[in-house]
């Protein structure tokens, strides 16, 4: 089996390629230099040259605040990109995994978002990712849409590494305490996606590590796990300030994974412990 993975330079794409290779599955990782997903001709040429059995589409425009001022580019990447890939997958009759986000929801309340819940994105990033979902669903039958949230992995910037770096130079940090969600370790996600792509259990899924927390609680756990003594000051979203509206509620219901025969991911606390260990082993903290 051969799998094409987009966004190989990103956190998730990097770990997906490593996971597939670990299982003896041929993985072809591409990024913008090899395949510009915003250009239909580039997508058509590369996918047909690789001739994969499936595409796991991890590439995305994820700069949430910058997206507010770069809507056209964000849409080309997050909506047109998946559409271009889906069209070729349809032509070749191959399956596609589209990675999406908690930002497709309205972000209010205290409930856990289910895959079938109504989407009402509140930001440019969220709207364009939802448009990408709709494009894939319109074009393909053989698709998985996997919504993830609060991602952290070894290959790139993320909240955990930002907090660790701040903890080395600051005695006090301010962290939002009125946004709640479910963190997701790309190592665990990669294992799930590798399991998923081998099946035909198509549909929309939510995939995060189990459990929820606020960003403030997440930061406190990070400093404790990293052995850093830092005072964490809780602040509101309004006090912190940001261009793009963030979801106050990003709690994800992962029940459909279990219903479809996939394993739920371990707790976020367990994932954080393993991630910090990995950072230490690779001398990144």
C-alpha positions as CSV (number, residue, x, y, z in Angstrom):
1,X,0.0,0.0,0.0
2,X,1.2,3.5,-0.8
3,X,-0.1,6.7,1.0
4,X,0.4,10.3,0.0
5,X,0.7,12.6,3.0
6,X,0.4,16.4,2.6
7,X,1.9,18.9,5.0
8,X,4.9,16.7,5.8
9,X,6.8,19.6,7.3
10,X,4.0,20.2,9.9
11,X,3.4,18.6,13.2
12,X,0.8,16.0,12.1
13,X,2.1,15.3,8.6
14,X,5.5,14.6,10.0
15,X,4.2,12.1,12.6
16,X,1.9,10.4,10.1
17,X,4.7,9.7,7.7
18,X,6.8,8.3,10.5
19,X,3.9,6.1,11.7
20,X,3.2,4.7,8.3
21,X,6.8,3.9,7.7
22,X,7.1,2.2,11.1
23,X,4.3,-0.1,9.9
24,X,6.0,-0.9,6.7
25,X,3.6,1.1,4.6
26,X,5.1,3.2,1.8
27,X,4.5,6.9,2.6
28,X,5.2,9.7,0.3
29,X,5.3,13.0,2.2
30,X,4.9,16.3,0.3
31,X,4.8,20.0,1.2
32,X,4.3,23.1,-0.8
33,X,7.6,22.7,-2.6
34,X,6.5,19.3,-4.1
35,X,2.8,20.0,-4.5
36,X,1.1,23.3,-4.2
37,X,-2.4,22.3,-3.1
38,X,-3.8,25.7,-4.2
39,X,-2.9,24.9,-7.9
40,X,-5.2,22.2,-9.4
41,X,-2.6,21.3,-12.1
42,X,0.1,20.7,-9.4
43,X,-2.2,18.5,-7.4
44,X,-3.3,16.5,-10.5
45,X,0.3,16.0,-11.6
46,X,1.8,14.9,-8.3
47,X,-1.0,12.6,-7.2
48,X,-1.1,10.9,-10.5
49,X,2.7,10.5,-10.5
50,X,2.7,9.0,-7.0
51,X,-0.4,6.9,-7.8
52,X,-1.2,6.3,-4.1
53,X,-4.0,4.1,-2.6
54,X,-5.1,7.0,-0.4
55,X,-4.3,10.6,0.5
56,X,-4.0,11.8,4.1
57,X,-4.4,15.6,3.8
58,X,-2.7,17.3,6.8
59,X,-1.6,20.5,5.1
60,X,-3.5,23.7,6.1
61,X,-3.4,27.4,6.8
62,X,-3.5,27.4,10.6
63,X,-2.4,31.0,11.5
64,X,-5.8,31.8,13.1
65,X,-5.2,35.6,13.7
66,X,-3.3,36.2,10.4
67,X,-6.2,34.6,8.6
68,X,-8.4,37.5,9.5
69,X,-6.3,39.7,7.3
70,X,-5.4,37.1,4.7
71,X,-8.8,35.6,3.9
72,X,-8.2,35.0,0.2
73,X,-5.0,33.0,0.8
74,X,-6.5,31.1,3.8
75,X,-9.5,30.1,1.6
76,X,-7.2,29.0,-1.3
77,X,-5.3,26.7,1.1
78,X,-8.1,25.5,3.4
79,X,-11.0,25.2,0.9
80,X,-9.6,25.1,-2.6
81,X,-6.8,22.8,-1.6
82,X,-9.0,20.0,-0.3
83,X,-11.3,20.5,-3.3
84,X,-8.4,20.0,-5.7
85,X,-7.2,16.9,-3.9
86,X,-10.8,15.4,-3.7
87,X,-11.3,15.8,-7.4
88,X,-8.2,13.8,-8.2
89,X,-9.1,11.2,-5.6
90,X,-12.5,10.9,-7.2
91,X,-11.0,10.4,-10.7
92,X,-8.6,7.8,-9.4
93,X,-11.2,6.2,-7.1
94,X,-9.0,6.4,-4.0
95,X,-9.9,7.3,-0.4
96,X,-9.0,10.6,1.3
97,X,-8.6,11.6,4.9
98,X,-9.3,15.3,5.4
99,X,-8.1,16.9,8.7
100,X,-10.4,19.5,10.1
101,X,-10.8,21.4,13.3
102,X,-12.9,22.3,16.3
103,X,-13.2,25.8,14.9
104,X,-16.0,24.7,12.6
105,X,-18.4,25.0,15.6
106,X,-19.9,28.0,17.2
107,X,-17.8,27.4,20.3
108,X,-20.4,28.2,22.9
109,X,-21.9,26.2,25.8
110,X,-20.3,23.5,27.9
111,X,-21.3,20.3,26.0
112,X,-19.1,18.0,24.0
113,X,-19.3,18.6,20.3
114,X,-20.5,15.6,18.3
115,X,-19.7,15.0,14.6
116,X,-23.3,15.6,13.6
117,X,-23.7,18.9,15.4
118,X,-24.5,22.0,13.4
119,X,-21.4,23.9,12.3
120,X,-21.3,27.7,12.8
121,X,-17.7,28.8,12.4
122,X,-16.9,32.2,14.0
123,X,-13.6,33.0,12.3
124,X,-12.0,33.1,8.8
125,X,-9.9,30.1,9.7
126,X,-13.0,28.2,10.9
127,X,-15.1,29.1,7.9
128,X,-12.5,28.1,5.4
129,X,-11.9,24.8,7.1
130,X,-15.6,24.1,7.0
131,X,-15.7,25.0,3.3
132,X,-13.0,22.4,2.8
133,X,-15.1,19.8,4.6
134,X,-18.1,20.6,2.4
135,X,-16.0,20.3,-0.8
136,X,-14.7,16.9,0.2
137,X,-18.2,15.7,1.2
138,X,-19.7,17.0,-2.1
139,X,-17.1,15.3,-4.3
140,X,-16.2,12.0,-2.6
141,X,-17.9,9.0,-1.2
142,X,-14.7,7.4,0.1
143,X,-13.7,10.1,2.7
144,X,-12.9,10.5,6.3
145,X,-13.2,13.9,7.9
146,X,-11.3,14.0,11.2
147,X,-11.7,17.1,13.4
148,X,-8.9,17.7,15.8
149,X,-8.1,20.4,18.4
150,X,-5.3,21.9,20.5
151,X,-2.6,20.0,18.6
152,X,0.9,19.4,19.9
153,X,3.7,17.4,18.3
154,X,7.5,17.2,18.0
155,X,7.9,18.9,14.6
156,X,6.8,22.5,15.0
157,X,5.5,25.2,17.3
158,X,2.7,24.6,19.7
159,X,1.3,25.7,23.0
160,X,3.3,23.2,25.0
161,X,6.7,24.2,23.6
162,X,5.7,27.9,23.8
163,X,5.0,27.5,27.5
164,X,8.2,25.6,28.2
165,X,10.2,28.3,26.4
166,X,8.4,31.0,28.4
167,X,9.0,29.1,31.6
168,X,12.7,29.3,31.1
169,X,12.8,33.1,30.8
170,X,9.7,34.2,32.8
171,X,8.7,33.8,36.4
172,X,5.0,34.6,35.6
173,X,2.8,34.0,32.6
174,X,-0.7,35.0,31.8
175,X,-2.9,32.3,30.3
176,X,-6.6,32.3,29.3
177,X,-8.9,30.4,31.7
178,X,-12.3,30.7,30.0
179,X,-11.6,28.6,26.9
180,X,-12.0,24.8,27.4
181,X,-11.0,22.0,25.1
182,X,-9.4,18.6,24.5
183,X,-5.6,18.6,23.6
184,X,-4.4,16.2,20.9
185,X,-0.9,14.7,20.6
186,X,0.1,14.2,17.0
187,X,1.9,10.9,17.8
188,X,-1.4,9.4,19.0
189,X,-3.4,11.0,16.1
190,X,-0.9,9.5,13.6
191,X,-1.5,6.0,15.0
192,X,-5.3,6.5,14.6
193,X,-5.0,7.9,11.1
194,X,-2.8,4.9,10.1
195,X,-5.5,2.6,11.5
196,X,-8.3,4.5,9.8
197,X,-6.8,4.7,6.3
198,X,-6.6,0.9,6.1
199,X,-10.4,0.6,6.5
200,X,-13.6,1.7,4.7
201,X,-15.3,3.0,7.8
202,X,-15.9,6.4,6.1
203,X,-17.5,9.4,7.8
204,X,-16.9,12.3,10.1
205,X,-15.0,11.8,13.3
206,X,-13.6,13.8,16.2
207,X,-10.2,12.8,17.5
208,X,-8.5,14.2,20.5
209,X,-6.9,12.8,23.6
210,X,-9.5,12.0,26.3
211,X,-10.4,14.6,28.9
212,X,-10.7,18.4,28.9
213,X,-9.1,21.4,30.5
214,X,-8.7,25.1,30.1
215,X,-5.6,26.6,28.6
216,X,-4.7,27.8,32.1
217,X,-5.0,24.2,33.5
218,X,-3.1,22.9,30.5
219,X,-0.3,25.4,31.2
220,X,-0.1,24.5,34.9
221,X,0.2,20.8,33.9
222,X,2.9,21.6,31.4
223,X,5.1,23.5,33.9
224,X,4.6,20.8,36.5
225,X,5.6,18.1,33.9
226,X,8.6,20.0,32.7
227,X,9.8,20.8,36.2
228,X,9.5,24.6,35.8
229,X,8.4,26.8,38.7
230,X,6.3,29.5,37.1
231,X,3.4,31.5,38.4
232,X,0.4,31.1,36.0
233,X,-2.0,34.0,36.2
234,X,-5.5,33.2,34.8
235,X,-7.0,35.8,32.5
236,X,-10.2,36.1,30.4
237,X,-10.2,36.0,26.6
238,X,-11.2,39.6,26.6
239,X,-8.3,40.6,28.8
240,X,-5.8,38.6,26.7
241,X,-7.0,40.0,23.4
242,X,-6.8,38.4,19.9
243,X,-7.8,39.3,16.4
244,X,-9.7,36.1,15.7
245,X,-12.6,34.9,17.8
246,X,-11.6,31.7,19.7
247,X,-14.1,29.0,20.7
248,X,-14.9,29.2,24.4
249,X,-16.0,25.5,24.2
250,X,-13.8,23.1,22.2
251,X,-14.7,20.0,24.1
252,X,-14.9,17.1,21.6
253,X,-17.0,14.0,21.8
254,X,-14.8,11.2,20.4
255,X,-17.5,8.5,20.8
256,X,-17.9,7.8,17.1
257,X,-14.3,6.3,17.1
258,X,-15.3,3.6,19.5
259,X,-18.7,3.1,17.7
260,X,-16.8,2.4,14.4
261,X,-14.2,0.0,15.9
262,X,-11.3,2.4,16.5
263,X,-9.6,2.9,19.8
264,X,-10.0,6.2,21.7
265,X,-6.8,8.0,22.3
266,X,-5.2,8.0,25.8
267,X,-5.8,10.9,28.3
268,X,-4.3,14.2,27.5
269,X,-2.3,14.0,30.8
270,X,-0.8,10.7,29.6
271,X,0.0,12.3,26.2
272,X,1.6,15.3,27.8
273,X,3.8,13.2,30.0
274,X,5.0,11.2,26.9
275,X,5.5,14.3,24.9
276,X,7.6,16.1,27.5
277,X,9.7,12.9,27.7
278,X,10.1,13.0,23.9
279,X,11.2,16.6,24.0
280,X,13.8,15.8,26.6
281,X,15.1,12.8,24.7
282,X,15.6,14.9,21.6
283,X,17.2,17.8,23.7
284,X,14.4,20.2,22.7
285,X,13.9,21.3,26.3
